[in-house]
Amino acid sequence: MFNLILFGPPGSGKGTQSEKLIEKYGLVHLSTGNLLREEIANNTPLGLEARNIMDKGHLVPDEVVIGMIDNSLEHHKEAPGFLFDGFPRTLAQAEALDKLLLLKNAETDLVIILDVNEEELIKRLVNRAKTSGRSDDADENVQRKRQEVYKRDTFPVATHYQKMKKLVHVDGMGEIDQIFQRLCSIIDKKRKSTPQ
Ligand code: AMP
């Protein structure tokens, strides 16, 4: 099993790169943002609750997203590995993921953080808002809030994995394919040294 966390602030390219990476490596893509948007689209009680929180740029409660990840891991028992995108976003979520994977005799093998400067992040989010249809992209104050929440609540997750020597920085500036090649070379190196 090979488990990868793609980490970085909103707008750093996690979603775009995840799509390419799952195709190349056959990993199961677990994006809590996508799972929450599915709940919203299906008008479930969870979706209705999550929508209010997401529209303000806040984080959905840990128990909710940890529950969703737990369910997804159970659903994909035969998966060759997972790509976590937008999860974990708090230390509590990171610790819960460590435990859930341990129960499967697995672990997080690699955490890649996409480094993108703030000016570029805002530029990308403004562009994304034109086509994404995401209500949390449309409002500049909400975008700012999401960057703040990232720095305050989510960035400590990087330190958690750095202490475990699992964190690798990748330059997230430039062309999509160029960034993808950088990611692949780090992943290939790690996979060679990890028993599958
Ligand atoms: P994303 O698509 O990853 O940018 O997530 C969109 C929104 O969904 C976030 O701003 C949060 O409100 C919510 N969300 C997604 N993943 C998580 C998570 N792991 N923990 C808490 N909230 C989340």
Boltz pocket constraint, residues with backbone or C-beta under 6 A from the ligand:
constraints:
  - pocket:
      binder: B
      contacts: [[A, 10], [A, 32], [A, 33], [A, 34], [A, 36], [A, 50], [A, 53], [A, 54], [A, 55], [A, 57], [A, 58], [A, 59], [A, 60], [A, 61], [A, 62], [A, 65], [A, 85], [A, 86], [A, 87], [A, 88], [A, 89], [A, 90], [A, 93], [A, 136], [A, 146]]
      max_distance: 6.0
